[in-house]
Amino acid sequence: MIHPILEVCVEDPEGARIAQFAGADRIELCQELRFDGITPSPELTERIRSLVPIPLIVLIRFRIGDFVYSKIESATMLDQAKLAVDLGAEGVAVGACNRDGSLDWTFLEGLSHRVRSASKNSQLVLHRVFDSVPNKHDAIAKLIELGFDRVLTSGGAPRAIDSLPELAELQSLHGDRIEVLPAGGINSSNAQHILAITRCWQLHGSMREPHDPNIHRGPCPHQISDVKRILRGSQI
């Protein structure tokens, strides 16, 4: 039987505490979430690791903006990924692409080797750079070859709810070899429909109150507990 998983994205210790106590199964840690996140500082990663016992995924993103990185930026991200694992993270969420939207396989292969050399059990996650990849099925096949565990994706649209056929196809064709983790605008009002159509068994989100104008507010415990309840009741 598959254990349903809710991953909550947080950017500070208070958000991590709320996520854990409200029932999150896993945390993704970043900073500057209002700009879709960048790599958190080593000090923040170490602090979160000491506060919460649930699995921790650290976002590795050098800067705000696109995912086309220079050699220096890529090298720095490899160092950041290894350090996150050394500090106790269970895995890293990464991504890099070329100008045409295709994935930067040189970087991803180097990342896989660097992280797995530090800890062979570390989880490798491709983040939402995947949403702009021209041929998603070929890309997934290559990610599986490189040993990636999970793909974080909205299916291509800004919100997962708007790409349900695409997410369902990814899950149907590849879900037995790599985890498909729906993301993008997920909350208690749409989680059940997303799960029913896609047949995925895990969800990712910041779990803030929908339409909350305060972009600095952390995750809402009621959103987390409600979505977790929906996950538990889904037929997987």
Beta strands, then each sheet from edge to edge (+ up, - down):
strand 1: 5-10
strand 2: 26-29
strand 3: 56-59
strand 4: 91-94
strand 5: 123-126
strand 6: 150-153
strand 7: 179-182
strand 8: 202-205
sheet 1: 7+ 6+ 5+ 4+ 3+ 2+ 1+ 8+
end
